[in-house]
């Protein structure tokens, strides 16, 4: 593929077009909110974040209803969420061992990245579950914070990616400085940190129960699932009934052609597969048999009968794909334990085949391996590689086949369900399955003790509780704070400030800047122009309040440099060492899972 093709593919990629719409909306919002710069934060092309306070009152009202219930509810969430931290370590450690000793696709850990590991059609099923999980997660943090009196500063939505839009989400911004002060008990911090994961776990549990009982829930409207014809295979594709069946046909019942017996109606216990597999006592089938199917056609709401013939289904012990119009590539060879019958024929993965029984492969002209396998009474076939080497494969009869691709269809019971259609339950169950996968996955990942996850906050709080605090000695510190026009109160990074030594205002020197020379000027602030106050209400002074004159205006990008003394927690280093050790271990096992999954198994669609 040349450069021009790559550029065309990039711009015509559905994800690029979707992302273009997203960034277009962001651009419109940026223009409309140009006078409220704090409402929209853009880091193009990585992140766009829209903040609002309109949902704050809604969150506050919910938290004020049944406050005792919420307190007990979120306290239970601490234990449930921490249990998932332990489970996350167990899951990733055991999975890592399995990847090392016996790698299988079921063990692959792959992130859901739209356009990379998830196709656009599949991602359409993920949008509602992702938005639901993220929104309820963040609202849980907000409700837990409001219940315990912690300020919710703003709520909002965000979009992230790199040119391509990778994900959407919601957020609730609480007053972190206030929350981490001694004004609030550790239990408050634990309740807020674990609230999101607790709700995700509940979501996963409810979704799982709905999945298990889905047939019962929709039974007033729908009968059990039947098979609907999705594609009728041609002879070149390995089919036997082109023209006998149509796309969209729902197979309702079956009997031998010409038989006076009643139709055998299919249900969740007696399926089409059980009939074709001779697992039904009422009907036995073999290669060459002709059957009469009772077909329901949803588009016209009528039943018709259609005759079909059963062809052979062969086991050749390999999986393959077409590498080109004239080449076939072997992708997998089944072992003896897996039921393979050609594992000892010296076949290799990625072996290119150009002939089948001496006939050159040509997909466009209908000369395919599938067509060869429609022949009756095959016992042996010859494959010829690109190098001219012949391989003789055993061909075993493994049952019968109709030659169709099917999907599941929920049979409507009444006029309402006919109006809704037989595909609606399939859509709902897919949404529920993805809701369970995403909620459960977020629950596990989010409780890992890594800096970007809630599990890190929970583990950090337990370490603070276990190790304790020791404030005896003071330390000196100097920090710079960006000046904000109209702002008089500036919080310091430390909470227990003893005294301020000096404060300077640092500004760019306009004279030197105009001459192309980097320079700055400093102004030492007089002590009577500032004071140290307790703005949080935790009993400790940690905020500098300035008494600026109303006409005072400082240049943009000016800094306030504060030198001060504060009480130092002598156990801070010990707690940091323990936390970082746990973080490194978590990072190692998660990264190892990702890396080994990719190296040993390649990319898969999703993980559970």
C-alpha positions, 0 to 999 in steps of 0.5 A: 500500500502506497502513501496515497492509499494510506492517506485516503484510508485514514480520511475515509476511516469511519473512526476518523469521520466519527472523531471529526464530528466529535471535534466539530461539536467541541469547536462549536462549544468552544465558540459558544463558551468563549466567555466561560473558559473554565467550562471547557478544557481542550487538549487537542487532539487528546482530550476535551472536557466540558464542566458544568455545575447544573447537575450539582443540585441534582446530586445534592438532592439525592444525597439528602434523601435517606441520609442514614441509608446512604451512609450504611450503603457506602460503608458496605461499599468500602468492604465490597470494593476492597474485596475486589482489590484482592480479587484483582491481584488474584485474577491477574496473578493466576492469569499470568501463570496460565499465560506462561504455562498454557496460553489460551485465547480465554486468558488474553487481556486486551483493552477495548480500543475502538478502531483497534481491538473493537470494530465500529459495528461492535462498538455501537453496542458498547456506547450505551453500556459505557455511558451508563457505567461511567455515568453511574460510577461518577454519580456515585462518587458525587452522592457519597461526597455530598452525603458526607459534606464534601463539596462537589465543584462540578460535573461534566463529560469528556472525550479522549483519543488521539485524533481518533475518538477512543472513549467517552465518559462522565466525571464528578469533580470534588474538592480534593484539597478539602477531602484530603485534609483532617477536616474529614475522617478517613471513613469519608475518604474511603466511602467516596473512593469506593463508591464508584466501584461499588455501584459498578459491581452492583451493575455487573451483578444485576446485569448477570442476573438479567442475562441468566433470566432473560428468557423468562423476562421476555416470555410474555412477548417471545417464544424461545430462540429459533434459527434464522437464515442469515446467509445461504451459501452457494456451491462455491462456498460449500452450500447445498441449498441455494434457491431452496431457502432465502435470507431471513427465513426462520426455521420453525419445524422439520420432518422427512420429505414425503413423510406422513409424520407430523412436523417436529417443532423446534424449541430451546430443548429440541434445536436444529442442531440436535436434529442434524446431530441425530440427538433427537429420537423422533428423527434420524438423518443422514447425508443425502436425506431430503427434509421439509422445513416449515418456514416463518417469514417475518417480513410477510408474517406467513408460514411456508414449506421448503424442501432441502437436501442434507450434504456431508460435513467433513473433518479435515483437521485444519483451519484455513483462510484465503491469502489471495484469490489463488492461495489458501493459508493454513492457520491452525492444525488440530492435535489428536487431543482436539480431534484432529486427523491430520496432525502427523502429516507434517503440515505447518501453520502459514503453509500456502496451498495453491492446488486441491486434488490437482486443481488450481485454486481460483476463488473468483472462478469458483474453484475453492476448497469448500466446493471440493468438500461438497462432494459425497463419499470423500475419504482422502484429498491432496493439497499442493503447496506453493513450492510444489510439495504434496500433502495427503489428508484424511477426510472423515465424515463428521455429520450433515449440513444444510449449507447456511449461516444462521443467527438466533431469532426470538419468535414473536408471540403476539401483535406487539412483539411482531411490531417490535420484531424478533431482533429486539431481544437479541439487541437487548441481550447483547447490550446486557452482556456488554454491560456486564463485561464492561461493569465487571472489567471496570470494577476489577481494573479500577480497584487496582492500586495504581495512581489513576484508579480508585483502588489507589486511594483506598489502599493509600488510606488503609496504609495511612491508617495502619502506619499512622502519623507523626508530626513533630518537626518542621521543614522549610518549603518554597513553592510557586503558585500561578497568579489568577486575576481577582483571586485573593486566597491561594492554598498551599500544598502542605496542610499544617503550615506554621509560619510564612517566611516570605512572599514574592511576586515574580513577573516577566520583565516587559522591557527585556522581553521586548528586547528579545531577552528572557528576564523577570522582576521580583516584588517582595510582598509586605507582611501586612498585605497577606495573612495565613488563614484556615480556609478549610476549617480543619483547625490548621492554617494552610491558605495565604490570603492577600489584601490586594488593592482593587486596582492591583493588576499583575501581568498574565503568567505571573507567579506568587512564590511562598517560602514557609515552614510546616509540620512534617509527617515523619512517617510519610516516607515509610507510607510512600515506600509501602504504597509504591511497592504495592503499585509496582507489583500491581503494574508489573502483573498487569503489564505482564498480562497485556504484553504476554497476551499480545506476544503469545496470542495476538490481538483479540476483541475483548477480555473478560 
